[in-house]
Amino acid sequence: MPPPPSRPVKNLVSTRFGTIAIVGRANVGKSTFLNAALGEPLAIVSPLPQTTRDTLLGVVHRDEAQLAFLDTPGLHRARSELGRRMNASAREAARAADVVMFVTDAEYLLEAAAKQKPLDPEDARLIAELDARVPALAVVNKIDKLRDRTKLIPLLDALAKARSFEAIVPVSMRRAADVERLLKLLAELVPEGPPGYDADTLTNRPSSFFVREYVREAVLASARGEVPHAVAVSIDSYDDGPKLVRIEATLHVEKTGQRAILIGRGGQKLKEIGTKARERIEKLVGRKVFLKLFVRVTPRWKSVPRQLAELGYEKAGRDADKEDVS
């Protein structure tokens, strides 16, 4: 198994350490924040909801604290066993963390206000689920999209009434100054203690995990409609040579028509996906990559527990078997 990606060692002496679960609905900017905090695009991002399917560790090393972030799947109304497992993974991360960073979207808040509701019902339900004993920071993202930011004032007040947050911070995750402000606040919230990870640790996921994710990210960028949500990726072989990494992977879809779309006329769509993924993987491993992709119809893979396990989507925590009503 190829080792996890790492970064050059920094001579830091952190006096605080803690895990921080980044939770919120789909597409509010959780992975965008993680990538900005790490200084590199480790997590995949796309405009499509439910892009993140697995909880991903990303370790930020600072002078004053080591912050172990857990980027979680967006909580959503689950319509498959995969969706239920994604929701369970997010909730389990929130329960196990030292600090919770709840992220919402300024546009969601404005939509709720237009309906004369203090908060979006799904945001309110998620906030109510958070353990009151765990310190929590509320982050309102995408304020750069608002022309009149004074409209946020009553909505921020509604957030404050929903739970006792350590702070409520309006930001744009795309602004470096806002990301730095969040990191400073979070460093003050984590417990005192020695670092929990080596100084060169970036994540605990092996490189093969990111190969799987980066192939799926290429599908998200290249395909439309329901096709991206119907795709899972498995790694068939990973030969980690000194100068060349040889990888074979299979894209699993649920229907024959989806397979035809991913392959494209004369195999052009699959070639496009492979090129995008290969370029991304080469940046990760720092070597040339030979990537060969196959497409296979695996009916109902999102709903069959055995197939989900084979594809790497394991059950997570005590909520894994509960019916999701969020």
C-alpha positions in Angstrom: 0.0 0.0 0.0 1.5 3.4 -1.0 2.1 5.6 2.1 0.2 8.8 2.9 1.3 12.0 1.3 3.6 14.1 3.6 5.1 17.5 3.6 8.6 18.8 4.6 9.3 18.9 8.3 9.0 22.2 10.1 10.7 22.9 13.4 7.5 23.8 15.3 6.9 23.5 19.0 3.1 23.4 19.4 1.6 23.8 22.9 -1.9 22.9 21.8 -3.4 20.0 19.9 -6.9 19.0 19.0 -9.2 17.4 16.4 -11.7 19.8 14.7 -14.7 18.3 12.8 -15.8 20.5 9.9 -19.5 19.9 9.6 -22.4 21.3 7.6 -24.7 20.8 4.7 -23.4 19.8 1.3 -21.6 22.4 -0.8 -21.1 25.1 1.9 -17.3 25.2 1.5 -15.9 22.7 4.0 -13.4 21.1 1.6 -12.5 24.5 0.2 -11.5 25.6 3.7 -9.5 22.4 4.4 -7.5 22.9 1.2 -6.9 26.6 2.0 -5.8 25.8 5.6 -3.4 23.1 4.4 -2.0 25.3 1.6 -2.6 22.6 -1.0 -5.6 21.0 -2.8 -5.7 17.7 -0.9 -9.5 17.3 -0.9 -11.6 17.2 -4.1 -14.0 20.0 -4.7 -16.8 20.6 -7.2 -20.0 22.7 -7.5 -22.0 19.4 -7.2 -23.5 18.4 -3.8 -22.3 15.3 -2.0 -18.8 15.6 -3.6 -17.2 14.5 -0.3 -18.0 10.9 0.6 -15.4 10.1 3.2 -14.2 11.8 6.3 -10.7 13.1 5.5 -8.0 14.0 8.0 -5.8 17.1 7.2 -3.2 18.2 9.7 -2.2 21.9 9.9 1.0 22.6 11.8 1.3 26.1 13.4 3.7 27.6 15.9 1.0 27.7 18.6 -1.0 24.6 17.8 -1.3 21.5 15.7 -4.8 21.3 14.3 -6.1 18.0 13.0 -9.1 18.8 10.8 -11.7 16.2 9.8 -13.4 17.2 6.6 -16.8 15.4 6.6 -19.4 14.6 4.0 -22.2 17.2 3.7 -25.3 16.2 5.7 -28.2 15.7 3.3 -31.5 13.8 2.9 -30.2 10.3 2.3 -31.9 8.2 -0.4 -29.4 5.3 -0.4 -27.3 3.2 1.9 -24.3 5.3 0.7 -26.0 8.5 1.7 -26.8 7.1 5.2 -23.2 6.0 5.6 -22.0 9.4 4.6 -24.3 11.1 7.1 -23.2 8.7 9.8 -19.5 9.4 9.1 -20.1 13.1 9.5 -22.0 12.7 12.8 -19.4 10.3 14.2 -16.6 12.8 13.5 -18.5 15.6 15.2 -19.0 13.4 18.3 -15.3 12.4 18.5 -13.8 15.9 17.9 -12.4 18.3 20.5 -14.0 21.2 18.6 -16.7 21.5 16.0 -16.6 24.0 13.1 -20.1 24.3 11.9 -20.2 25.8 8.4 -23.2 27.3 6.6 -23.7 29.4 3.5 -24.8 33.1 3.6 -27.2 32.4 0.7 -28.9 29.6 2.7 -29.5 32.1 5.6 -31.0 34.7 3.2 -33.3 32.1 1.7 -34.5 31.2 5.2 -35.1 34.8 6.0 -37.1 35.3 2.8 -39.4 32.5 4.0 -39.7 34.3 7.4 -37.7 31.5 9.2 -34.8 32.4 11.5 -32.7 29.6 10.2 -32.9 27.0 7.4 -34.6 24.0 9.0 -31.8 21.6 8.0 -29.2 23.9 9.5 -31.3 24.2 12.7 -31.6 20.4 12.9 -27.9 20.0 12.5 -27.1 22.6 15.1 -29.5 20.8 17.5 -27.6 17.6 17.0 -24.3 19.1 18.1 -23.1 18.0 21.6 -23.5 21.0 23.8 -20.4 20.0 25.8 -18.1 20.3 22.7 -16.9 23.8 21.9 -18.3 25.0 18.5 -17.5 27.7 16.1 -20.1 28.9 13.6 -18.8 30.0 10.2 -21.0 31.8 7.6 -19.3 31.3 4.3 -19.7 33.0 0.9 -20.3 36.5 2.2 -18.5 37.7 -0.9 -21.6 36.9 -2.8 -23.8 39.4 -0.8 -24.2 42.9 -2.0 -25.8 44.2 1.3 -24.0 42.5 4.2 -26.2 44.3 6.7 -28.9 41.7 5.9 -26.7 39.2 7.8 -27.2 40.9 11.1 -30.6 39.4 12.1 -29.5 36.0 10.7 -26.3 36.0 12.8 -28.5 36.8 15.7 -30.7 33.7 14.9 -27.5 31.6 14.8 -26.5 32.9 18.3 -29.9 31.9 19.7 -29.8 28.4 18.2 -26.7 27.4 20.2 -24.0 28.9 22.4 -21.2 29.2 19.9 -17.7 30.3 20.9 -17.9 32.8 18.0 -19.9 33.3 14.8 -17.7 34.4 12.0 -18.8 35.6 8.5 -16.1 34.8 6.0 -15.2 34.0 2.4 -13.2 30.8 2.3 -11.5 32.1 -0.8 -9.9 35.0 1.1 -6.6 34.0 2.8 -7.1 36.6 5.5 -10.4 35.0 6.5 -8.9 31.5 6.6 -6.1 32.7 8.8 -8.5 34.4 11.1 -10.4 31.1 11.5 -7.2 29.2 12.2 -6.2 31.6 14.9 -9.6 31.2 16.6 -9.5 27.5 16.4 -6.0 27.3 17.8 -7.3 29.1 20.9 -10.1 26.5 21.3 -8.2 23.2 21.1 -6.9 21.8 24.4 -3.4 22.3 25.6 -1.1 19.3 25.0 1.7 17.9 22.8 1.2 17.4 19.0 -0.7 14.2 18.1 1.1 13.7 14.8 4.6 13.8 13.4 5.8 17.2 12.1 5.6 15.9 8.4 2.1 14.4 8.6 -0.4 15.9 6.2 -3.0 13.1 6.3 -3.4 9.5 7.3 -5.0 8.4 4.0 -2.7 6.4 1.6 -1.9 7.8 -1.8 -4.2 5.1 -3.3 -7.2 6.8 -1.6 -6.4 10.1 -3.3 -6.0 8.3 -6.7 -9.5 7.0 -6.2 -10.8 10.5 -5.3 -8.9 12.3 -8.0 -10.4 10.0 -10.7 -13.8 10.7 -9.3 -13.1 14.4 -9.2 -12.3 14.2 -13.0 -15.7 12.5 -13.5 -17.4 15.3 -11.6 -15.7 17.9 -13.8 -16.4 16.0 -17.1 -19.9 14.5 -16.7 -23.3 16.0 -16.0 -26.6 15.1 -14.6 -26.9 12.1 -12.3 -23.9 10.3 -13.8 -21.2 11.7 -11.3 -23.4 10.6 -8.3 -23.7 7.1 -9.8 -19.9 6.6 -10.0 -17.6 4.9 -7.6 -13.9 4.1 -8.2 -11.9 1.1 -7.2 -8.1 0.7 -7.5 -7.2 -2.5 -9.3 -3.4 -2.2 -9.1 -0.9 0.4 -7.9 2.7 -0.2 -8.9 4.8 2.5 -7.1 8.0 2.5 -9.1 10.9 4.9 -8.5 10.4 6.9 -11.7 6.9 5.8 -12.9 3.7 5.0 -11.0 1.5 2.5 -12.9 -2.2 2.5 -11.8 -5.2 0.6 -13.1 -8.7 1.7 -11.8 -12.3 0.8 -12.5 -15.2 3.3 -12.6 -18.3 1.6 -11.4 -21.7 2.9 -12.6 -25.2 1.6 -12.0 -26.6 1.6 -15.5 -25.4 0.6 -19.0 -26.3 4.1 -20.3 -24.1 5.7 -17.7 -21.2 3.5 -18.9 -21.7 4.7 -22.5 -21.7 8.3 -21.3 -18.4 7.9 -19.4 -16.7 6.1 -22.3 -17.9 8.6 -24.9 -17.7 8.4 -28.7 -14.5 6.5 -29.6 -13.5 6.5 -25.9 -12.9 10.3 -25.9 -14.8 11.0 -22.7 -12.9 8.3 -20.8 -9.6 9.7 -22.2 -10.5 13.2 -21.0 -11.3 11.9 -17.5 -8.0 9.9 -17.4 -5.9 12.9 -18.5 -7.4 15.2 -15.9 -7.0 12.6 -13.1 -3.4 11.7 -14.2 -2.3 15.3 -14.1 -3.7 15.7 -10.6 -2.1 12.4 -9.4 1.3 13.4 -10.8 1.3 16.5 -8.6 0.5 14.4 -5.6 3.2 11.7 -6.1 5.8 13.9 -7.7 6.4 11.4 -10.5 5.1 10.4 -13.9 2.0 8.4 -13.8 0.6 5.8 -16.2 -3.2 5.6 -15.6 -5.4 3.0 -17.2 -9.2 3.3 -16.6 -12.0 0.7 -17.1 -15.8 1.2 -16.8 -18.0 -1.5 -15.3 -21.7 -1.7 -14.6 -22.3 -2.6 -11.0 -26.0 -2.4 -10.5 -27.3 -0.8 -7.3 -23.8 -0.5 -5.8 -25.0 2.5 -3.7 -27.5 0.4 -1.8 -25.8 -3.0 -1.4 -23.8 -3.2 1.8 -21.3 -5.8 0.5 -20.5 -3.8 -2.6 -20.2 -0.6 -0.6 -17.7 -2.3 1.7 -15.7 -3.5 -1.3 -15.6 0.0 -2.7 -14.3 1.4 0.6 -17.5 2.9 2.0 -17.6 1.2 5.5 -20.1 1.8 8.2 -19.2 4.6 10.6 -20.4 4.8 14.2 -23.6 4.1 16.0 -25.8 6.0 13.5 -24.9 3.8 10.5 -28.0 1.7 10.6 -30.4 4.4 11.5 -32.9 5.8 9.0 -31.9 9.3 8.1 -34.6 12.0 8.4 -32.4 15.1 7.8 
